[in-house]
Amino acid sequence: MALSLRDVQCDPIANRALKDVMHHYTVAEEKSHLVLTKRSGDMKLFLYDLDDLHQLDFVHNPQIVREIERLRGQSATIDRQRQSWKVRALMAEAQLLEATAKTSNNGGSQKVSDLRYASLKRYLAKRFHPDYAPGQGIEKIVRNEIFKEIWHEIERLDRGVSATRFATAQSSTAA
């Protein structure tokens, strides 16, 4: 695709880079590219793509490079904080459920253990479920396998608890 002056003017980054070099170069539009000729000498730059001007802008604006690095650092910090807050929220939810269960009059300790189990189950699902698991590549695969193993055991316990409750209900109705 041929690069024209109009293309450069429509792209804000390329336009800024071209304006920055205009006081040192003259610009000529040729058939498939732009030619920048140094005003004091015979050096020429041939620009065939907008990416050439984007690179020029990147090189001539070190403050943008510093800003990008600063933003990357802040992004990593924010991501760590988000994970920390997520864990804290899940723990607070578990504590709230436990406190609610303790104040309840009906079913006392059985209700507390049920709520703890449900809270733990929710925490594990949110932490390791493949749809929520952070990471890429091998880390994601490992988390997925851990989740499958843990969830299989949870389902086994659910079936065991359900079977125990069913047996208890059967014996009480028979008596």
C-alpha positions as CSV (number, residue, x, y, z in Angstrom):
1,M,0.0,0.0,0.0
2,A,1.4,3.4,-1.0
3,L,2.0,5.9,1.8
4,S,0.6,9.4,1.1
5,L,0.7,12.7,3.0
6,R,-3.0,12.4,3.6
7,D,-2.5,9.1,5.4
8,V,0.0,10.7,7.7
9,Q,-2.2,13.6,8.5
10,C,-5.1,11.2,9.4
11,D,-2.9,9.3,11.9
12,P,-2.2,11.5,15.0
13,I,1.0,9.7,16.0
14,A,2.5,9.8,12.5
15,N,1.4,13.4,12.0
16,R,3.1,14.4,15.3
17,A,6.3,12.6,14.3
18,L,6.3,14.3,10.9
19,K,5.7,17.8,12.4
20,D,8.7,17.1,14.8
21,V,11.1,16.5,11.9
22,M,9.7,19.2,9.5
23,H,12.1,21.9,10.7
24,H,15.0,19.7,9.8
25,Y,13.6,18.0,6.6
26,T,11.5,18.8,3.6
27,V,8.8,16.4,2.7
28,A,8.1,15.2,-0.8
29,E,5.3,12.7,-1.8
30,E,6.4,10.2,-4.4
31,K,4.5,7.4,-6.1
32,S,4.6,4.9,-3.3
33,H,6.3,6.6,-0.4
34,L,7.3,9.8,1.3
35,V,10.9,11.2,0.9
36,L,12.3,13.4,3.7
37,T,15.4,15.4,2.6
38,K,17.6,17.0,5.1
39,R,17.6,20.8,4.7
40,S,21.3,21.1,5.5
41,G,22.8,18.3,3.4
42,D,21.8,15.6,1.1
43,M,20.6,12.9,3.5
44,K,17.2,11.4,2.5
45,L,14.8,9.3,4.5
46,F,12.3,7.1,2.6
47,L,9.1,6.3,4.5
48,Y,7.0,3.5,3.1
49,D,4.6,2.8,5.9
50,L,3.0,4.6,8.8
51,D,4.9,2.3,11.2
52,D,8.1,4.1,10.1
53,L,6.7,7.4,11.5
54,H,5.4,5.6,14.6
55,Q,9.0,4.3,15.2
56,L,10.4,7.7,14.6
57,D,7.9,9.2,17.1
58,F,8.9,6.5,19.6
59,V,12.6,7.2,19.3
60,H,12.1,11.0,19.5
61,N,9.9,10.9,22.5
62,P,11.7,9.3,25.4
63,Q,9.1,10.7,27.8
64,I,6.5,8.4,26.2
65,V,8.8,5.4,26.7
66,R,9.1,6.4,30.4
67,E,5.4,6.8,30.7
68,I,4.7,3.4,29.1
69,E,7.1,1.8,31.6
70,R,5.5,3.6,34.5
71,L,2.0,2.5,33.4
72,R,3.2,-1.1,33.0
73,G,4.5,-1.0,36.6
74,Q,1.3,0.4,37.9
75,S,-0.7,-2.2,35.9
76,A,1.2,-5.0,37.6
77,T,0.7,-3.4,41.0
78,I,-3.0,-3.0,40.4
79,D,-3.3,-6.6,39.3
80,R,-1.6,-7.8,42.5
81,Q,-3.9,-5.6,44.6
82,R,-6.9,-6.8,42.7
83,Q,-6.0,-10.4,43.5
84,S,-5.4,-9.5,47.1
85,W,-8.7,-7.8,47.4
86,K,-10.4,-10.8,45.8
87,V,-9.0,-13.1,48.4
88,R,-9.9,-10.7,51.2
89,A,-13.5,-10.4,49.9
90,L,-13.9,-14.2,49.8
91,M,-12.5,-14.5,53.3
92,A,-14.8,-11.7,54.6
93,E,-17.8,-13.4,52.9
94,A,-16.9,-16.7,54.7
95,Q,-16.6,-14.8,58.1
96,L,-19.9,-13.1,57.5
97,L,-21.6,-16.4,56.8
98,E,-20.0,-18.0,59.8
99,A,-21.1,-15.1,62.1
100,T,-24.6,-15.2,60.6
101,A,-24.8,-19.0,61.3
102,K,-23.6,-18.5,64.9
103,T,-26.3,-16.0,65.7
104,S,-29.0,-18.2,64.2
105,N,-30.9,-20.3,66.7
106,N,-31.9,-23.2,64.4
107,G,-29.5,-26.0,63.7
108,G,-26.5,-24.5,65.5
109,S,-23.2,-26.3,64.7
110,Q,-24.6,-28.3,61.8
111,K,-25.5,-25.0,60.1
112,V,-22.1,-23.5,60.8
113,S,-20.2,-26.4,59.2
114,D,-22.6,-26.4,56.2
115,L,-21.9,-22.7,55.7
116,R,-18.2,-23.1,56.1
117,Y,-18.3,-26.0,53.5
118,A,-20.3,-23.9,51.1
119,S,-18.0,-20.9,51.5
120,L,-14.9,-23.1,51.0
121,K,-16.5,-24.6,47.9
122,R,-17.3,-21.1,46.5
123,Y,-13.8,-19.9,47.2
124,L,-12.2,-22.9,45.5
125,A,-14.5,-22.5,42.5
126,K,-13.7,-18.8,42.1
127,R,-9.9,-19.3,42.7
128,F,-9.3,-22.4,40.4
129,H,-12.2,-22.7,38.0
130,P,-10.8,-22.5,34.4
131,D,-13.1,-19.6,33.5
132,Y,-11.7,-17.5,36.4
133,A,-8.1,-18.8,36.6
134,P,-5.5,-16.2,35.8
135,G,-2.4,-17.0,33.8
136,Q,-1.5,-18.3,30.4
137,G,-0.1,-21.5,28.9
138,I,1.2,-24.2,31.3
139,E,0.0,-22.2,34.4
140,K,-3.6,-22.2,33.1
141,I,-3.3,-26.0,32.3
142,V,-2.0,-26.8,35.8
143,R,-4.7,-24.7,37.5
144,N,-7.3,-26.5,35.4
145,E,-6.0,-29.9,36.4
146,I,-5.9,-28.9,40.1
147,F,-9.5,-27.7,39.8
148,K,-10.6,-31.0,38.3
149,E,-9.0,-33.0,41.0
150,I,-10.4,-30.8,43.8
151,W,-13.8,-30.6,42.3
152,H,-14.0,-34.4,41.9
153,E,-13.4,-34.7,45.6
154,I,-16.0,-32.1,46.4
155,E,-18.6,-33.9,44.3
156,R,-17.7,-37.1,46.1
157,L,-18.2,-35.4,49.4
158,D,-21.5,-33.9,48.2
159,R,-22.7,-37.3,47.2
160,G,-21.6,-38.7,50.6
161,V,-23.3,-36.0,52.6
162,S,-26.4,-36.3,50.5
163,A,-26.4,-40.1,51.0
164,T,-26.0,-39.7,54.7
165,R,-28.8,-37.2,55.0
166,F,-31.0,-39.5,52.8
167,A,-30.2,-42.5,55.1
168,T,-31.0,-40.4,58.2
169,A,-34.3,-39.2,56.7
170,Q,-35.2,-42.8,55.7
171,S,-34.5,-44.1,59.2
172,S,-36.5,-41.3,60.9
173,T,-39.6,-41.9,58.7
174,A,-39.4,-45.6,59.3
175,A,-39.5,-45.2,63.0
